[in-house]
Amino acid sequence: MTVSAFIVRADFEEPKILLHKHRKLGKWLQFGGHVELKENPWQALTHELLEESGYALTQLVLLQPQTRMKKITKAVLHPQPININTHDFDDTHKHIDIEYAFITDEPPQHPVGQDESELFQTFSPQELAKLTSDEIYDGTRDICDYILRVCVPEWDRIPAAEI
């Protein structure tokens, strides 16, 4: 089980997706990692965001669909992901990834964790379309397109630190 965050930078003329170049895979990816045994997905996402991107939740706004459950009796209601998918990681295992979308208008306030990629880049939809399959997974490009085309203009914005 993995959890990941797509971060949209809104401080450009048009919103752009912020990705990092994965050190081992050599491709542009969202931020995230494995959910550890003693964590729920939101806890994992919180520490992976800080380690890989330098963003704390206080700097981010979570994108959520307008039509969603907003409360539940006697249970914890988690944020709604933009996507949950299963994909091959390599020949040895698959990832079940829970994916969230965030938006911000500022750079990260914290340093990236040791041994994490420091090569970040923002991409417009046009720039994403020009990347080859050697540079970005096709599924990652599909999700980025959905976020920029649907989530950013239509979804509610909830301060991530309030979750």
C-alpha positions in Angstrom: 0.0 0.0 0.0 1.4 3.4 -1.0 0.0 6.9 -0.7 1.0 9.9 -2.9 0.4 13.6 -3.3 0.2 15.6 -6.5 0.9 19.2 -5.8 -0.4 22.0 -8.0 1.5 25.3 -7.9 -1.0 28.1 -8.5 1.5 30.9 -8.4 2.1 30.9 -12.2 0.0 32.3 -15.0 -1.7 29.0 -15.2 -1.7 26.2 -12.6 1.2 23.7 -13.0 1.9 20.3 -11.5 5.0 20.0 -9.3 6.8 16.7 -9.8 10.2 15.3 -8.7 12.6 13.2 -10.7 12.7 9.8 -8.8 16.3 8.9 -8.0 16.0 5.2 -8.7 13.5 5.2 -11.5 14.7 8.3 -13.4 11.1 9.4 -14.1 9.0 12.4 -13.1 6.7 11.3 -10.3 4.4 12.7 -7.6 5.5 12.6 -4.0 4.8 9.7 -1.8 5.7 6.3 -0.4 4.7 3.2 1.5 2.2 3.2 4.3 3.9 1.7 7.3 2.2 -0.9 9.6 1.5 1.6 12.4 0.2 4.4 10.2 -3.0 5.2 8.5 -2.7 6.6 4.9 -3.1 10.2 6.0 -0.2 9.9 8.5 2.0 8.3 5.9 1.2 11.1 3.4 2.0 13.8 5.9 5.5 12.5 6.6 6.2 11.6 3.0 5.2 15.1 1.8 7.6 16.7 4.2 10.5 14.3 3.5 10.1 14.3 -0.3 8.8 17.8 -1.1 9.6 20.0 1.9 6.0 20.9 2.2 4.2 20.9 5.5 0.4 20.5 5.6 0.1 24.1 6.8 1.3 25.2 3.3 -1.1 23.1 1.3 -4.8 23.1 0.4 -6.4 19.8 -0.2 -8.7 19.4 -3.2 -11.9 17.6 -2.5 -15.0 16.9 -4.6 -18.0 19.1 -3.9 -20.3 16.1 -3.6 -18.7 14.0 -0.8 -19.6 12.8 2.7 -18.7 15.5 5.1 -19.4 13.7 8.4 -20.0 10.2 9.6 -21.3 9.0 12.9 -18.9 7.2 15.3 -16.1 7.0 12.8 -13.2 9.0 11.4 -14.0 10.3 7.9 -10.8 10.5 5.9 -10.3 12.9 2.9 -11.4 11.5 -0.4 -8.6 10.6 -2.7 -8.6 11.7 -6.3 -7.7 8.1 -7.3 -6.9 4.7 -6.0 -5.2 2.4 -8.4 -3.1 -0.8 -8.6 -0.1 -0.8 -10.8 3.1 -2.8 -11.4 6.1 -1.3 -9.6 8.5 -3.8 -11.0 8.7 -7.5 -11.8 8.5 -8.4 -8.0 5.5 -6.5 -6.7 2.6 -4.2 -7.3 1.5 -1.0 -5.6 -2.0 -0.1 -4.5 -1.7 3.7 -4.4 -4.1 6.1 -2.7 -3.6 9.5 -4.4 -4.5 13.0 -3.2 -4.3 16.4 -4.9 -3.1 19.6 -3.2 -2.7 23.2 -4.3 -0.4 25.9 -3.1 0.9 29.3 -4.1 4.2 29.1 -2.4 7.5 27.2 -2.5 8.2 24.6 0.3 9.4 26.0 3.6 11.4 22.9 4.7 14.5 21.2 3.3 14.0 17.9 1.4 15.0 14.8 3.4 18.4 13.3 3.1 18.6 10.8 0.3 15.5 12.3 -1.4 15.4 13.7 -4.9 16.0 17.5 -5.0 15.3 17.8 -8.7 11.8 19.4 -8.9 10.0 20.8 -11.9 6.6 22.3 -12.6 4.7 21.2 -15.7 1.8 22.8 -17.6 -0.6 20.4 -19.5 1.3 21.2 -22.7 4.7 20.4 -21.1 3.3 17.1 -19.7 2.1 16.1 -23.1 5.6 16.5 -24.6 7.2 14.1 -22.1 8.0 10.7 -23.4 7.2 7.4 -21.7 10.8 7.2 -20.7 10.4 10.4 -18.8 7.0 9.9 -17.1 4.6 7.0 -16.7 1.6 7.3 -18.9 -0.7 6.8 -15.9 1.0 9.6 -14.0 0.4 11.9 -17.0 -3.3 10.9 -17.1 -3.7 11.8 -13.4 -1.9 15.1 -13.8 -4.2 16.0 -16.7 -7.3 15.1 -14.6 -6.1 17.2 -11.7 -5.4 20.2 -13.8 -8.5 19.9 -16.0 -11.1 18.8 -13.4 -10.0 19.0 -9.8 -8.4 22.5 -9.8 -11.3 24.3 -11.4 -14.2 22.3 -9.9 -13.2 20.8 -6.5 -13.5 22.4 -3.0 -10.4 23.6 -1.3 -9.9 22.6 2.3 -6.8 23.7 4.4 -4.8 20.4 4.6 -3.8 21.1 8.2 -7.4 21.0 9.3 -7.7 17.3 8.3 
